[in-house]
Amino acid sequence: MDSLENDLKSLIIEVFSLDELKPEDIDSHAPLFGEGLGLDSIDALELGLALKNRFGIIITADTPEVRTIFSSIAHLADYIRHIQSS
């Protein structure tokens, strides 16, 4: 399992108190919102704050392709790698 993706899964479990889940239970390509983990727009704000605190990145509603970035763990990890390498 990709280390960054694993870190993101652990962060989501921690932030949303999904104690019944383990990182390996979350599919990196499954949707974070709606049918996937069932997160909603308020959760997106909380996740954005957690990402800022953990990784020092800021994702806002004005961030280009914000819906794609937040669509899955895999997309979120790709975005973080891109920002960190810039």
VMD Tcl script that builds the backbone (N, CA, C; Angstrom):
set m [mol new atoms 258]
animate dup $m
set s [atomselect $m all]
$s set {name element resname resid chain x y z} {
  {N N MET 1 A 0.846 -1.176 0.000}
  {CA C MET 1 A 0.000 0.000 0.000}
  {C C MET 1 A 0.892 1.240 0.000}
  {N N ASP 2 A 0.536 2.221 -0.784}
  {CA C ASP 2 A 1.251 3.481 -0.881}
  {C C ASP 2 A 1.258 4.172 0.486}
  {N N SER 3 A 2.421 4.638 0.907}
  {CA C SER 3 A 2.573 5.247 2.229}
  {C C SER 3 A 1.705 6.492 2.405}
  {N N LEU 4 A 1.700 7.383 1.413}
  {CA C LEU 4 A 0.892 8.597 1.513}
  {C C LEU 4 A -0.592 8.248 1.544}
  {N N GLU 5 A -1.010 7.321 0.706}
  {CA C GLU 5 A -2.415 6.906 0.713}
  {C C GLU 5 A -2.779 6.308 2.066}
  {N N ASN 6 A -1.892 5.519 2.633}
  {CA C ASN 6 A -2.125 4.939 3.953}
  {C C ASN 6 A -2.243 6.035 5.011}
  {N N ASP 7 A -1.373 7.049 4.940}
  {CA C ASP 7 A -1.446 8.181 5.869}
  {C C ASP 7 A -2.777 8.912 5.735}
  {N N LEU 8 A -3.242 9.102 4.501}
  {CA C LEU 8 A -4.519 9.777 4.273}
  {C C LEU 8 A -5.682 8.960 4.824}
  {N N LYS 9 A -5.638 7.668 4.632}
  {CA C LYS 9 A -6.688 6.804 5.166}
  {C C LYS 9 A -6.715 6.875 6.687}
  {N N SER 10 A -5.553 6.836 7.304}
  {CA C SER 10 A -5.468 6.941 8.764}
  {C C SER 10 A -5.988 8.287 9.242}
  {N N LEU 11 A -5.669 9.341 8.508}
  {CA C LEU 11 A -6.149 10.678 8.854}
  {C C LEU 11 A -7.669 10.734 8.791}
  {N N ILE 12 A -8.253 10.191 7.745}
  {CA C ILE 12 A -9.710 10.185 7.602}
  {C C ILE 12 A -10.356 9.384 8.731}
  {N N ILE 13 A -9.793 8.250 9.055}
  {CA C ILE 13 A -10.316 7.439 10.158}
  {C C ILE 13 A -10.273 8.227 11.457}
  {N N GLU 14 A -9.171 8.928 11.689}
  {CA C GLU 14 A -8.998 9.724 12.906}
  {C C GLU 14 A -9.960 10.907 12.946}
  {N N VAL 15 A -10.001 11.693 11.878}
  {CA C VAL 15 A -10.805 12.920 11.846}
  {C C VAL 15 A -12.294 12.625 11.991}
  {N N PHE 16 A -12.754 11.566 11.346}
  {CA C PHE 16 A -14.184 11.268 11.340}
  {C C PHE 16 A -14.564 10.148 12.308}
  {N N SER 17 A -13.641 9.806 13.206}
  {CA C SER 17 A -13.892 8.789 14.239}
  {C C SER 17 A -14.486 7.507 13.654}
  {N N LEU 18 A -13.875 7.041 12.582}
  {CA C LEU 18 A -14.312 5.804 11.934}
  {C C LEU 18 A -13.528 4.634 12.521}
  {N N ASP 19 A -13.610 4.503 13.832}
  {CA C ASP 19 A -12.786 3.549 14.564}
  {C C ASP 19 A -13.015 2.099 14.154}
  {N N GLU 20 A -14.162 1.826 13.514}
  {CA C GLU 20 A -14.436 0.457 13.091}
  {C C GLU 20 A -13.666 0.082 11.825}
  {N N LEU 21 A -13.041 1.068 11.184}
  {CA C LEU 21 A -12.290 0.829 9.953}
  {C C LEU 21 A -10.786 0.817 10.206}
  {N N LYS 22 A -10.086 0.084 9.363}
  {CA C LYS 22 A -8.628 0.112 9.313}
  {C C LYS 22 A -8.257 0.674 7.947}
  {N N PRO 23 A -7.068 1.243 7.796}
  {CA C PRO 23 A -6.683 1.812 6.499}
  {C C PRO 23 A -6.875 0.839 5.334}
  {N N GLU 24 A -6.564 -0.427 5.551}
  {CA C GLU 24 A -6.694 -1.392 4.457}
  {C C GLU 24 A -8.152 -1.682 4.077}
  {N N ASP 25 A -9.099 -1.246 4.912}
  {CA C ASP 25 A -10.522 -1.410 4.594}
  {C C ASP 25 A -11.012 -0.385 3.576}
  {N N ILE 26 A -10.251 0.680 3.384}
  {CA C ILE 26 A -10.669 1.771 2.502}
  {C C ILE 26 A -9.987 1.612 1.150}
  {N N ASP 27 A -10.792 1.537 0.110}
  {CA C ASP 27 A -10.287 1.434 -1.261}
  {C C ASP 27 A -9.782 2.806 -1.701}
  {N N SER 28 A -8.553 2.878 -2.147}
  {CA C SER 28 A -7.954 4.156 -2.559}
  {C C SER 28 A -8.689 4.808 -3.719}
  {N N HIS 29 A -9.420 4.016 -4.493}
  {CA C HIS 29 A -10.110 4.549 -5.667}
  {C C HIS 29 A -11.613 4.717 -5.444}
  {N N ALA 30 A -12.096 4.357 -4.262}
  {CA C ALA 30 A -13.521 4.509 -3.952}
  {C C ALA 30 A -13.838 5.986 -3.712}
  {N N PRO 31 A -15.052 6.400 -4.040}
  {CA C PRO 31 A -15.437 7.796 -3.793}
  {C C PRO 31 A -15.394 8.120 -2.296}
  {N N LEU 32 A -14.916 9.312 -1.976}
  {CA C LEU 32 A -14.932 9.759 -0.584}
  {C C LEU 32 A -16.318 10.250 -0.187}
  {N N PHE 33 A -17.048 10.775 -1.156}
  {CA C PHE 33 A -18.350 11.376 -0.876}
  {C C PHE 33 A -19.459 10.535 -1.481}
  {N N GLY 34 A -20.657 10.693 -0.948}
  {CA C GLY 34 A -21.793 9.951 -1.480}
  {C C GLY 34 A -21.700 8.480 -1.132}
  {N N GLU 35 A -21.727 7.632 -2.145}
  {CA C GLU 35 A -21.790 6.186 -1.940}
  {C C GLU 35 A -20.520 5.580 -1.346}
  {N N GLY 36 A -19.390 6.235 -1.485}
  {CA C GLY 36 A -18.135 5.703 -0.960}
  {C C GLY 36 A -18.127 5.704 0.556}
  {N N LEU 37 A -17.333 6.574 1.140}
  {CA C LEU 37 A -17.277 6.688 2.597}
  {C C LEU 37 A -18.456 7.463 3.163}
  {N N GLY 38 A -19.227 8.092 2.287}
  {CA C GLY 38 A -20.416 8.805 2.747}
  {C C GLY 38 A -20.127 10.181 3.328}
  {N N LEU 39 A -18.986 10.758 3.002}
  {CA C LEU 39 A -18.676 12.095 3.495}
  {C C LEU 39 A -19.558 13.116 2.793}
  {N N ASP 40 A -19.761 14.280 3.451}
  {CA C ASP 40 A -20.570 15.348 2.858}
  {C C ASP 40 A -19.771 16.642 2.816}
  {N N SER 41 A -20.418 17.741 2.446}
  {CA C SER 41 A -19.707 19.012 2.262}
  {C C SER 41 A -19.107 19.535 3.566}
  {N N ILE 42 A -19.763 19.318 4.682}
  {CA C ILE 42 A -19.196 19.728 5.978}
  {C C ILE 42 A -17.939 18.903 6.261}
  {N N ASP 43 A -18.006 17.631 5.944}
  {CA C ASP 43 A -16.836 16.767 6.120}
  {C C ASP 43 A -15.672 17.237 5.252}
  {N N ALA 44 A -15.982 17.760 4.067}
  {CA C ALA 44 A -14.930 18.270 3.180}
  {C C ALA 44 A -14.176 19.413 3.851}
  {N N LEU 45 A -14.902 20.269 4.564}
  {CA C LEU 45 A -14.252 21.370 5.287}
  {C C LEU 45 A -13.341 20.831 6.382}
  {N N GLU 46 A -13.833 19.855 7.129}
  {CA C GLU 46 A -13.024 19.254 8.191}
  {C C GLU 46 A -11.790 18.562 7.620}
  {N N LEU 47 A -11.982 17.863 6.520}
  {CA C LEU 47 A -10.856 17.178 5.881}
  {C C LEU 47 A -9.844 18.190 5.358}
  {N N GLY 48 A -10.330 19.276 4.786}
  {CA C GLY 48 A -9.436 20.333 4.310}
  {C C GLY 48 A -8.579 20.898 5.431}
  {N N LEU 49 A -9.186 21.117 6.595}
  {CA C LEU 49 A -8.445 21.631 7.751}
  {C C LEU 49 A -7.421 20.604 8.237}
  {N N ALA 50 A -7.815 19.350 8.268}
  {CA C ALA 50 A -6.889 18.292 8.691}
  {C C ALA 50 A -5.706 18.180 7.734}
  {N N LEU 51 A -5.966 18.334 6.431}
  {CA C LEU 51 A -4.886 18.292 5.440}
  {C C LEU 51 A -3.931 19.468 5.622}
  {N N LYS 52 A -4.487 20.624 5.937}
  {CA C LYS 52 A -3.648 21.799 6.187}
  {C C LYS 52 A -2.756 21.556 7.400}
  {N N ASN 53 A -3.338 21.029 8.459}
  {CA C ASN 53 A -2.579 20.789 9.685}
  {C C ASN 53 A -1.531 19.694 9.517}
  {N N ARG 54 A -1.850 18.636 8.799}
  {CA C ARG 54 A -0.946 17.493 8.667}
  {C C ARG 54 A 0.103 17.692 7.582}
  {N N PHE 55 A -0.322 18.241 6.429}
  {CA C PHE 55 A 0.576 18.313 5.277}
  {C C PHE 55 A 0.955 19.734 4.877}
  {N N GLY 56 A 0.340 20.729 5.515}
  {CA C GLY 56 A 0.653 22.117 5.189}
  {C C GLY 56 A 0.116 22.573 3.851}
  {N N ILE 57 A -0.897 21.882 3.331}
  {CA C ILE 57 A -1.480 22.288 2.049}
  {C C ILE 57 A -2.870 22.871 2.275}
  {N N ILE 58 A -3.237 23.790 1.425}
  {CA C ILE 58 A -4.548 24.420 1.525}
  {C C ILE 58 A -5.336 24.104 0.260}
  {N N ILE 59 A -6.497 23.507 0.461}
  {CA C ILE 59 A -7.419 23.223 -0.637}
  {C C ILE 59 A -8.716 23.942 -0.307}
  {N N THR 60 A -9.125 24.838 -1.180}
  {CA C THR 60 A -10.366 25.583 -0.967}
  {C C THR 60 A -11.335 25.299 -2.107}
  {N N ALA 61 A -12.531 25.838 -1.982}
  {CA C ALA 61 A -13.529 25.695 -3.051}
  {C C ALA 61 A -13.036 26.332 -4.343}
  {N N ASP 62 A -12.102 27.285 -4.238}
  {CA C ASP 62 A -11.553 27.967 -5.410}
  {C C ASP 62 A -10.378 27.224 -6.047}
  {N N THR 63 A -9.895 26.188 -5.388}
  {CA C THR 63 A -8.788 25.410 -5.939}
  {C C THR 63 A -9.251 24.736 -7.231}
  {N N PRO 64 A -8.498 24.927 -8.323}
  {CA C PRO 64 A -8.892 24.273 -9.580}
  {C C PRO 64 A -9.041 22.756 -9.390}
  {N N GLU 65 A -10.070 22.220 -9.976}
  {CA C GLU 65 A -10.336 20.781 -9.944}
  {C C GLU 65 A -10.543 20.233 -8.535}
  {N N VAL 66 A -11.106 21.052 -7.641}
  {CA C VAL 66 A -11.296 20.619 -6.255}
  {C C VAL 66 A -12.149 19.351 -6.168}
  {N N ARG 67 A -13.143 19.230 -7.031}
  {CA C ARG 67 A -13.991 18.022 -6.992}
  {C C ARG 67 A -13.187 16.773 -7.356}
  {N N THR 68 A -12.293 16.902 -8.317}
  {CA C THR 68 A -11.454 15.765 -8.701}
  {C C THR 68 A -10.480 15.427 -7.585}
  {N N ILE 69 A -9.874 16.446 -6.994}
  {CA C ILE 69 A -8.905 16.232 -5.915}
  {C C ILE 69 A -9.539 15.453 -4.770}
  {N N PHE 70 A -10.757 15.837 -4.387}
  {CA C PHE 70 A -11.445 15.198 -3.267}
  {C C PHE 70 A -12.253 13.968 -3.684}
  {N N SER 71 A -12.114 13.515 -4.917}
  {CA C SER 71 A -12.950 12.400 -5.368}
  {C C SER 71 A -12.534 11.053 -4.778}
  {N N SER 72 A -11.263 10.892 -4.453}
  {CA C SER 72 A -10.789 9.622 -3.883}
  {C C SER 72 A -9.461 9.844 -3.160}
  {N N ILE 73 A -9.088 8.865 -2.378}
  {CA C ILE 73 A -7.783 8.890 -1.704}
  {C C ILE 73 A -6.666 8.976 -2.743}
  {N N ALA 74 A -6.778 8.214 -3.814}
  {CA C ALA 74 A -5.733 8.188 -4.846}
  {C C ALA 74 A -5.546 9.571 -5.470}
  {N N HIS 75 A -6.650 10.252 -5.807}
  {CA C HIS 75 A -6.544 11.592 -6.389}
  {C C HIS 75 A -5.977 12.592 -5.381}
  {N N LEU 76 A -6.399 12.470 -4.143}
  {CA C LEU 76 A -5.901 13.362 -3.099}
  {C C LEU 76 A -4.400 13.167 -2.905}
  {N N ALA 77 A -3.948 11.935 -2.896}
  {CA C ALA 77 A -2.515 11.646 -2.755}
  {C C ALA 77 A -1.729 12.201 -3.941}
  {N N ASP 78 A -2.268 12.046 -5.139}
  {CA C ASP 78 A -1.602 12.596 -6.328}
  {C C ASP 78 A -1.458 14.109 -6.223}
  {N N TYR 79 A -2.502 14.772 -5.757}
  {CA C TYR 79 A -2.467 16.231 -5.621}
  {C C TYR 79 A -1.419 16.649 -4.579}
  {N N ILE 80 A -1.389 15.973 -3.455}
  {CA C ILE 80 A -0.422 16.308 -2.402}
  {C C ILE 80 A 1.004 16.108 -2.922}
  {N N ARG 81 A 1.251 15.018 -3.615}
  {CA C ARG 81 A 2.585 14.789 -4.194}
  {C C ARG 81 A 2.959 15.910 -5.154}
  {N N HIS 82 A 2.007 16.317 -5.980}
  {CA C HIS 82 A 2.244 17.398 -6.944}
  {C C HIS 82 A 2.602 18.700 -6.218}
  {N N ILE 83 A 1.844 19.046 -5.203}
  {CA C ILE 83 A 2.091 20.284 -4.446}
  {C C ILE 83 A 3.439 20.203 -3.727}
  {N N GLN 84 A 3.731 19.082 -3.118}
  {CA C GLN 84 A 4.982 18.945 -2.372}
  {C C GLN 84 A 6.207 18.939 -3.279}
  {N N SER 85 A 6.044 18.543 -4.530}
  {CA C SER 85 A 7.186 18.525 -5.444}
  {C C SER 85 A 7.375 19.855 -6.169}
  {N N SER 86 A 6.413 20.755 -6.029}
  {CA C SER 86 A 6.498 22.071 -6.706}
  {C C SER 86 A 7.386 23.028 -5.957}
}
mol reanalyze $m
mol bondsrecalc $m
mol representation Tube
mol addrep $m
